[in-house]
Amino acid sequence: MKKIEPRTLKGFKDIFSDEIVAREEVVSTIKRVYESYGFSPLATPALEYKDILVGYGEEANKQIYTFRDPDEISIGLRYDLTSPLSRVIAQYKNLEMPFRRYQIQEVFRYDKPDKGRFREFLQFDIDTVGISSVIADAEIIAAMYQSIKALGVARFKIRINNRKILEEVIRFAGIEPSLSHSVFRVIDKLDKQGLDAVLAELGEGRVDASGAEIRGLFLKKEQIDKIKEFIMLPQAAQKEALDSVTLLLGDCEGIEELREIDRYLEGVGIDEDKVVIDFVVARGLDYYTGPVYEAILLDAPGYGSIMGGGRYDRLIGQFMDKDIPATGASIGVDRLVLAMQKLGLVKRRKNNIDVLITCMVRDKLVEYHKLAFKLRENGINTEVYLGEEGIGKQLKYADKKDIPIALIIGEDEFKEDIVSIKDLRAKERIEKEIGDRKKWLEARVGQKRVKVSQLVDEIKNILNLG
Amino acid sequence: MKKIEPRTLKGFKDIFSDEIVAREEVVSTIKRVYESYGFSPLATPALEYKDILVGYGEEANKQIYTFRDPDEISIGLRYDLTSPLSRVIAQYKNLEMPFRRYQIQEVFRYDKPDKGRFREFLQFDIDTVGISSVIADAEIIAAMYQSIKALGVARFKIRINNRKILEEVIRFAGIEPSLSHSVFRVIDKLDKQGLDAVLAELGEGRVDASGAEIRGLFLKKEQIDKIKEFIMLPQAAQKEALDSVTLLLGDCEGIEELREIDRYLEGVGIDEDKVVIDFVVARGLDYYTGPVYEAILLDAPGYGSIMGGGRYDRLIGQFMDKDIPATGASIGVDRLVLAMQKLGLVKRRKNNIDVLITCMVRDKLVEYHKLAFKLRENGINTEVYLGEEGIGKQLKYADKKDIPIALIIGEDEFKEDIVSIKDLRAKERIEKEIGDRKKWLEARVGQKRVKVSQLVDEIKNILNLG
């Protein structure tokens, strides 16, 4: 019979336990913060009617996985968690407002796969729906801030801006409003690409490092000059930044909103060095209408913005007769976990197994398992080696799986009610002493014989489980 | 602009916080048990090459969502977690064996939607790969047993059987081996449909209650008689059941395997009333080759088998040059949660919010939020009401969201550094006293004034957070 070649689709990946352990640590930390703010979980289907997946803009729409189901209905895979939330708000008439939810689900994008960029990835969103006051935005920013702190990151920045200010700039520069999103996307590249590239893209285009041609927006010189004036505004502390943009554009709603956010953040005691106003932040999606915000980890800048979001007061209105204001942030969990690993801020455990019970006396198999039951009852995660290999192979198995402790019980030990505990984490020290990993595994080093009655205490002691 | 109608696809559902809170409680309990056995997590993509989704049988194959991606590659959505696991085993050459994993992910089936039956649902699987000894099966059964106990269910049964015994019966009855899966599926219906229906389906077919015609297998009378002899074996304790089937079929591997499982389960002290041998259990999927097992909750029989699985020693071989033995069980999480709710064994909380801070003095907004920060620091999940409605509306919001405590701080209270705590869970008692929900919400009953410095202790006291 012809064999099926085992393979994963391009852009998709299997996730093994080490990565899941790290991911769960990050997700549960953030979840705890979000729940402390009174946000509640929501989940929506992976599949939606195709017409529900809207609002992302032309570029993004190309990346939506769409197809027909067996009933010939046009459906698509979840592209983000914001459109489904908007649908939910419009669909259920008796939801309590404000509706504040977090959502942790995979999204699917037919994107060009790249290092660290996958076609299915876990998103973690938080949104407040039904509040037009930017206090809701300020609260999301505070929750982002506290999440990053809770993750143990010391050096980070949350950059905030307002689409209303950017729209003001479009007017100020006399640019056709239909071009605004394209201009925002170019401005947003300032940090990564530099001023010259941005100015070129606003004008006649440029050729990037790989030789690819990037089409320009062909703005007039005086329009580009005005944009330049805006993006060159001195980087300054919040209040000064707001004063200088007011000088340039005059008073406007967007500026007033940022002032209000600033007052909240200062009032609740958030470190003002960590939340800064940055007028080139635009965020990529078309649906933003007000404040936008994103977080970067200063010691892992290569991972880009690891959280980001903004206000979208007109997305929900696509599904109903009236607009409902909303704001929220999104986390690309996998990228954040990679960044956290780079910073050494997540555990590097392959799994959650504490003990491997090795089996030497085949006809006592049930005895080994009985012992495992006893350890489990005491909160010790215990695997019994199920294969029929010799003790050397069993210890290597424990070693490769990074299990910290192996138990060895032979005929003699059974008779004396004794267990040999081998502390496998002592291997670095012991390897140095005896210089040979293989010998160490087989030798009775790093080993201690204890009475069965003392076993649980001894193991907890080694594991520091108290 | 034309509005998009907000709607979910037929057979799919949005899951709100009450259901997610219940689901997380159930999942985390089982996960703790599985981890205590030394199983580690794995996740695989929602999308696979179409040819990877194999082994389920003709009937099931019709339910796989398949389509072409933009590159015209035939792909499909995950139908279960067993085929992807098999693919993983064949694909990664350096996995440590035995490979023991659990996996918690949604699966997709283009099934006929029905009450409680959805086209996307959460599955929770546990499998041991690389061990041909049925000790691996016994361990899975033990983990199922301990999971159900950990969930607090008192009355349940795990029914076990062996496909090898069923295959022996096919030989014993002189039935064409190619018909065996069809015969198994019919036998498996004995509990639900009764003996007459089973015999009819083995013979010339029948018409079911809804008037639908069910085609028979047209076995010969003497074949049907032999099957009947087998399925009518007296229901007895393990050892007697095994003895009586040995009398009928002679000694065979399948029986010996069940004896070994029985010795293990008895040895580790598992209640023998709760794990029983039942020769009509077959399980629906084609790929099983050895022991099969399933659990039912005796006080929620309508939910069918809430966990089930078996050994599949030839599925992985479809992806590689050799067979690799494997066994494992699957849980339909949503159905289990429904059953648990029926049994009153899961919390019925709408969310995890402890406190709502109501806002009456608009220009002190930041002060309310500062107080929230303080409560959160002390592990109290706190929402600040973000809308601009009056106090009555705010209290109703807390009430509808089942938030147990509301804080009320007016001008006077701010001056005196005092907070009024309203214990909203006291409403049943208070409603009885004052007889009017509306009045209760607005009245100063169930309310207590405390100093800000005592607030955290007082709240923890009410919530029993110790």
Interface residues (C-beta under 8 A of the other chain):
Chain A: M1 K3 I4 E5 P6 R7 T8 L9 F12 K13 D14 I15 F16 S17 I20 V21 E24 E35 S36 Y37 G38 S40 P41 L42 A43 T44 P45 A46 L47 E48 Y49 D51 I52 V54 Y65 F67 R68 D69 P70 I73 I75 L77 P84 S86 R87 V88 A90 Q91 Y92 E96 M97 P98 R100 R101 E106 F108 Y110 R119 E120 T128 G130 I131 S133 I135 A136 E139 Q146 R263 Y264 G267 V268 G269 Q318 F319 M320 D321 K350 N351 N352 I353 L356 L365 V366 E367 H369 K370 A372 F373 R376 G379 I380 N381 T382 E383 V384 L386 G387 E388 Y397 K400 K401 I403
Chain B: M1 K3 I4 E5 P6 R7 T8 L9 F12 K13 D14 I15 F16 S17 I20 V21 E24 E35 S36 Y37 G38 S40 P41 L42 A43 T44 P45 A46 L47 E48 Y49 D51 I52 V54 Y65 F67 R68 D69 P70 I73 I75 L77 P84 S86 R87 V88 A90 Q91 Y92 E96 M97 P98 R100 R101 E106 F108 Y110 R119 E120 T128 G130 I131 S133 I135 A136 E139 Q146 R263 Y264 G267 V268 G269 Q318 F319 M320 D321 K350 N351 N352 I353 L356 L365 V366 E367 H369 K370 A372 F373 R376 G379 I380 N381 T382 E383 V384 L386 G387 E388 Y397 K400 K401 I403
